[in-house]
Amino acid sequence: MRISARADYAVRAALQLAASRDDGPLKAEAIADAQGIPHKFLESILNDMRRGGLVLSQRGGNGGYRLARPAESISIADVIRTVDGPLVSVRGVRPPELSYTGPAESLLPLWIALRSNVREILEGVSLADVASAQLPADVSALTNAPAAWVNP
């Protein structure tokens, strides 16, 4: 599975908004500077997030962006799906739409299992969890395996 730059930037921008929710709307420039995100790219991402109902925008001198819902009710999966579409696809196709034959036939259940695990993790972690550095215990436990930190 690959996390695109667009998805990474969207999650980071949403986390910046979650962390400063009591400070009022944030300007795109402030988010871009705080997270090291190219400003024009971020504007496009924020527009997608606005259309997807994750952020609200406000015009004017005190304008900017803020989360449309509490950070506790927005999962990391919500953000990724809003800017990138399905969490897991194979050649751009969702796993249930695939079919294989012969020795490759059991690939389909493998892709479904992968999608299920990705969903379980990303839907189970909210912006508030990450912004407060309080990941759910089951997610934290996955990082305890030494092999989790090593690239084979």
C-alpha positions as CSV (number, residue, x, y, z in Angstrom):
1,M,0.0,0.0,0.0
2,R,1.2,3.5,-0.8
3,I,0.2,6.7,0.8
4,S,0.3,9.5,-1.8
5,A,1.8,12.9,-1.1
6,R,-1.8,14.3,-1.5
7,A,-3.1,12.0,1.3
8,D,-0.1,12.7,3.5
9,Y,-0.5,16.4,3.1
10,A,-4.2,16.2,3.7
11,V,-3.8,14.3,6.9
12,R,-1.1,16.7,8.1
13,A,-3.3,19.7,7.3
14,A,-6.2,18.2,9.1
15,L,-4.0,17.5,12.1
16,Q,-2.8,21.1,12.1
17,L,-6.5,22.2,12.1
18,A,-7.3,19.8,14.9
19,A,-4.5,21.0,17.0
20,S,-5.5,24.7,16.7
21,R,-9.3,24.3,16.7
22,D,-9.6,26.7,19.7
23,D,-7.6,29.4,17.8
24,G,-10.2,30.1,15.1
25,P,-9.8,29.5,11.4
26,L,-6.3,29.0,10.0
27,K,-5.1,30.5,6.8
28,A,-3.8,28.1,4.2
29,E,-0.5,29.8,4.3
30,A,-0.1,29.2,8.0
31,I,-0.9,25.5,7.6
32,A,1.5,25.2,4.6
33,D,4.3,26.9,6.6
34,A,3.7,24.9,9.7
35,Q,3.7,21.5,7.9
36,G,6.1,22.3,5.0
37,I,3.5,21.7,2.4
38,P,3.6,23.5,-1.0
39,H,1.0,26.3,-0.7
40,K,-0.7,25.8,-4.1
41,F,-0.9,22.1,-3.7
42,L,-2.4,22.6,-0.2
43,E,-5.1,25.0,-1.6
44,S,-6.2,22.2,-4.0
45,I,-6.3,19.7,-1.1
46,L,-8.2,22.0,1.2
47,N,-10.8,22.6,-1.6
48,D,-11.3,18.8,-1.9
49,M,-11.6,18.5,1.8
50,R,-14.2,21.4,1.8
51,R,-16.2,19.7,-0.9
52,G,-15.9,16.4,1.0
53,G,-17.4,18.0,4.1
54,L,-14.3,17.8,6.3
55,V,-13.4,21.4,6.5
56,L,-15.2,24.7,6.4
57,S,-13.8,27.8,4.8
58,Q,-14.4,31.4,5.9
59,R,-13.6,34.5,3.8
60,G,-12.3,37.8,5.1
61,G,-9.5,39.1,7.3
62,N,-10.3,36.6,10.0
63,G,-11.0,33.9,7.5
64,G,-9.3,30.6,6.9
65,Y,-10.1,26.9,7.4
66,R,-11.4,24.9,10.3
67,L,-12.6,21.4,10.7
68,A,-16.3,20.9,9.9
69,R,-16.8,18.4,12.7
70,P,-15.0,17.6,16.0
71,A,-11.6,16.0,15.5
72,E,-12.8,13.0,17.5
73,S,-15.4,12.2,14.8
74,I,-13.0,12.4,11.8
75,S,-10.9,9.3,11.1
76,I,-7.7,9.2,9.2
77,A,-9.6,7.0,6.7
78,D,-12.1,9.8,6.1
79,V,-9.4,12.2,5.2
80,I,-7.6,9.8,2.8
81,R,-10.8,8.8,1.1
82,T,-11.8,12.4,0.6
83,V,-8.6,13.3,-1.3
84,D,-7.6,10.0,-2.8
85,G,-10.6,7.7,-3.1
86,P,-10.7,4.1,-1.9
87,L,-8.1,3.1,0.7
88,V,-7.1,-0.1,-1.2
89,S,-7.4,-0.7,-4.9
90,V,-5.6,-3.0,-7.3
91,R,-4.7,-1.3,-10.6
92,G,-7.3,1.3,-9.7
93,V,-10.0,-1.3,-9.2
94,R,-11.7,-2.0,-5.8
95,P,-11.0,-5.6,-4.7
96,P,-14.7,-6.9,-4.9
97,E,-14.8,-6.0,-8.6
98,L,-11.8,-8.2,-9.4
99,S,-11.8,-11.9,-10.4
100,Y,-8.9,-14.3,-10.9
101,T,-8.6,-17.8,-12.2
102,G,-6.3,-20.7,-11.6
103,P,-3.5,-20.4,-9.2
104,A,-4.2,-16.7,-8.8
105,E,-7.8,-17.3,-7.6
106,S,-6.9,-16.9,-3.9
107,L,-5.5,-13.4,-4.5
108,L,-8.9,-12.0,-4.2
109,P,-9.4,-13.0,-0.5
110,L,-5.9,-11.8,0.2
111,W,-6.7,-8.3,-1.2
112,I,-10.0,-8.3,0.7
113,A,-8.1,-9.2,3.9
114,L,-5.6,-6.4,3.3
115,R,-8.4,-3.9,2.7
116,S,-10.1,-5.1,5.9
117,N,-7.0,-4.6,8.0
118,V,-6.2,-1.2,6.5
119,R,-9.8,-0.1,7.2
120,E,-9.6,-1.4,10.7
121,I,-6.6,0.7,11.5
122,L,-7.3,3.9,9.6
123,E,-11.0,4.0,10.5
124,G,-10.1,3.3,14.1
125,V,-7.8,6.3,14.5
126,S,-9.2,9.8,14.7
127,L,-7.5,13.1,14.1
128,A,-7.9,13.8,17.8
129,D,-6.0,10.5,18.6
130,V,-3.0,11.5,16.4
131,A,-3.1,15.2,17.4
132,S,-2.9,14.3,21.1
133,A,-0.3,11.5,20.5
134,Q,-2.8,9.0,22.0
135,L,-3.0,6.3,19.4
136,P,-5.4,3.4,20.2
137,A,-3.7,0.6,22.1
138,D,-4.1,-1.9,19.3
139,V,-2.5,0.4,16.8
140,S,0.4,1.2,19.2
141,A,0.9,-2.5,19.8
142,L,1.5,-3.0,16.1
143,T,4.5,-0.7,16.3
144,N,6.2,-2.7,19.0
145,A,7.4,-5.5,16.7
146,P,11.0,-4.7,15.8
147,A,10.3,-5.7,12.2
148,A,7.6,-3.0,11.9
149,W,10.4,-0.4,11.8
150,V,12.7,-2.2,9.3
151,N,12.4,-2.1,5.5
152,P,13.0,-5.5,4.1
